[in-house]
């Protein structure tokens, strides 16, 4: 390698540092220049965070690699690179499993004997991440190439600094630590991060960053399964309250008689079964955040009491005259359009306006484009660990099928689908495979479309039956009639399986049951 060739590869990157390009583009150009200088089959830039390596940019690896989180404890090659004082080259006959098995573009099956090098990236005397190169040709890299890799690792550190990533990453580490403490206090599991690079997700993340540091109430709206609770956790994690717990309550999962006790607490003897004093969710969340999921399910009387607490910070436990003061930030979520609920008279207007000081909409998965592949990589990496296999990947047919599907159940449906498909694919192999490759046939998305089709056809016929308003029928009566027809069609199409019918309609099971009772729809077939 000549000095001129090295200068030719590095000079454009140095010029890019002052160009104001987004960090992702700078990272991509870094890898392209590195592969131009050191020809190879794959390159990756990975950031170290909480015991895992997160790919920020890849070149020559499959797209779903960007959604993966490589746990250091499970990948000895990465552990060796992070522990190295500088560039490290693995022997071509190294017995250590390669984390990129099944992920190199154009290669199916195990990686053959190949050449693998990597270098840790340091910022402020701390390991920030890794640069890795893989070549299918053995003995591709030389000692001089290692020196060039070290130079690019230093350049990567400079790019991170110029892009302003240092402060963001340090804040992220601090916030993750605070959030973990909050979850320990709340005795709740730690949340996963939001994954996605689509325009819709970038807009959502920008809104989260805007509102997180304020004290405004936030109303998160979106379809079932889009990840509204993850958005709430991200807002809490980015707020000054992150050191305190975030307490969650699903308003649709509780009988109406218990909602007030759950929210405000009770004293001994307040009602049958109240054998001791018990604080409510508001008191548990004091100083932190209260997340109310499916808030549109609350009754009007509870809405009024909740509004008083939000306005004054004062509450009384059931059965007590003593007032407690709480300092709580409220984040609410619903899969309904709550503005329509106000118009229909099922939600107080003052309560709605108090909730929606800053409204957020979580986009459905069908609006997020190739994010489905990033999310798939994340879920496959989790399932790979659970199933005890070396690697899990999607072949081209599986990726195409995922991109073509419309995802009525959104991210939750994708997570369950990949877990189920990986388990089925694993069961096909008498011996545990090193690389599990999922195909479109494993996913069987066409079969899922066929399952949903009868409910859609039934809903369409219901539409035609109710298109014309009846004599003397009000708008609300017409809306209820349409809901009744759709509900009956979905239940009939799924053999009165409530969970399946709810999924086809984009509802939670509890919401479907409550709606059926309100509309007078039988939940069992008429005999």
Secondary structure by P-SEA (a helix, b strand, c coil): ccaaaaaaacaaaaaaccccccaaaaaaaaaaaaaaaccccccbbbbbcccbbbbccccccccccccbbbcccccaaaaaaaacccccccccccccccccccccccccccccbbbbbbbbbbcccccccbbbbbbcccccccaaaaaaaaaaaaaaaaaaaaaaaaaaaaaaaaaaaaaaaaaaaaccccccccccccaaaaaaaaaaaacccccbbbbbbbcccccaaaaaaaaaaacccccbbbbbbccccccccccccccccccccccccccbbbbccccccccbbbbbcccccccaaaaaaaaaaaaccccccccccbbbbbbbbbbbbcccaaaaaaaaccccaaaaaaaccbbbbbbcccccccaaaaaaaaaaaaaaaaaccccccccaaaaaaaaaccccccaaaaaaaaaaaaaaaaaaccccccbbbbcccccaaaaaaaaaaaaaaaaaaaaaacccccccccaaaaaaaaaaaaaaaaaaaaccaaaaaaaaacccaaaaaaaaaaacccccccc
